[in-house]
Amino acid sequence: MKTPFSSVSWTRIGLMLLAASGGLLSGCNRSGDAAGKAGALPPVPVQIAAVEQTDVPRRIDSVGTVQALRTVAVKSQVDGIVAKIHFREGDEVKAGDLLVTLDQRPFENSLRIARADLANARAEAARAAADAERYQRLDRQEAVSKEQLSTLLTKAETTKALVQAKEAAVANAELQLGYTQIRAPIAGRTGQRLLHEGALVKANDIGQSFVTINQLAPIAVAFSVPEPVLAEVRAAFAAHQVVITVSNRNTGLTRTDGRLEFIDNTVDPTTGTITLKAVFANADAALWPGQFLQVQTQVGVDQGALVVPTSAVMTGQQGTQIYVMKSDHTVELRPVKPLRTAGDRTLLAEGVKAGETVISDGQLRLLPGFKVEPKTLGEAPAAAH
């Protein structure tokens, strides 16, 4: 009778186990060789930057539109015919400057008629007043009836009221005559001339005006900011700390004297933004109505903030991290707490100290403990081996 496992079988099993143990030992030797090679890698070329501690303004970037603070479409207040235009397109005018003269003859005639009516009314009033005075004397002598006296006194009062009405008619005729001289209501710059000599104009015609005048100095810039920053803007506005700067990248124009004057009373629900307006002196008329500009709204300053390049900050499974280069040129991975970004820089609350060196480029090839070779932007990195 044969047993399940013979001595030959046990021998084979022993040889197989021996071979497997030999393979495991050889695998361990290869892993050790790989670790040795990793330790012998050359320094990784990287770009570095120093941690700075500085004051960083808090700014909000927007796009704005230049608007005239005051815009007036000059119209006629009476019906008439244009006799003469006294301005040219693009003129700088002052408030009260004569712009247009209408044909004054019909209005002069109306004024003469009104003055004649006034003279007639005054004569009638004087006669009625004299009659009333005479009958009052006779009444004291009981030489006239009370009815006659009452009639004359009433006539004296009505003629006096008629004089006042005729005086008002004369004043109105003078006013209408004055309206034939159309003057600039505000100081500013004239636009295109829309009517010419000989044109018939109607009083306060909605679709007809002589010219539009825009005030250029001072001038406003309207822009919008996101609703989440509204509380910060309002706080800075109340503390008179808001500084508005506008610029035009195409022309190089920059204005830093902006003064926030207006915060709209509602947030636009379609865009989630709120409209602000800043006023600039614009004495040189460099800002022009309708122009688009880049707007920076400074609402405060972070004092003594720790600043690093934004490219140095990484987001991993453990949160926000940054590589710090030590004195022996090895790197250490540290967790950091960012506050906000400002352009291409990031402000940190903790994790680094002023003066430390961080890796701003080349982090993808690093692990903690790796040795690095700093390179500048103008220097080509060494080829990896």
ABEGO torsion letter per residue (X at the ends): XBBABBAAAAAAAAAAAAAAAAAAAAAAAAAAAAAAAAAABBBBBBBBBBBBBBBBBBBBBBBBBBBBABBBBBBBABBEBBABBABBBGBBBBBGBBABBBBAAAAAAAAAAAAAAAAAAAAAAAAAAAAAAAAAAAAAAGABBAAAAAAAAAAAAAAAAAAAAAAAAAAAAAAAAAAABBBBABBEBBBBBABBBGBBBBBGBAABBABBBBBAOBBBBBBBBBAAAAAAAAAAAAAGABBBBBBBAAAGBBBAABBBABBBABBBAAAGBBBBBBBBAGAAGABBBGBBBBBBBBAEBBBGBBBBBAAABBBBAAEBBBBBBBAAGBBBBBBBBBABBBEABBBBABGBBBGBBBBABGAAABBBGBBBBBBBAABBBBBBX
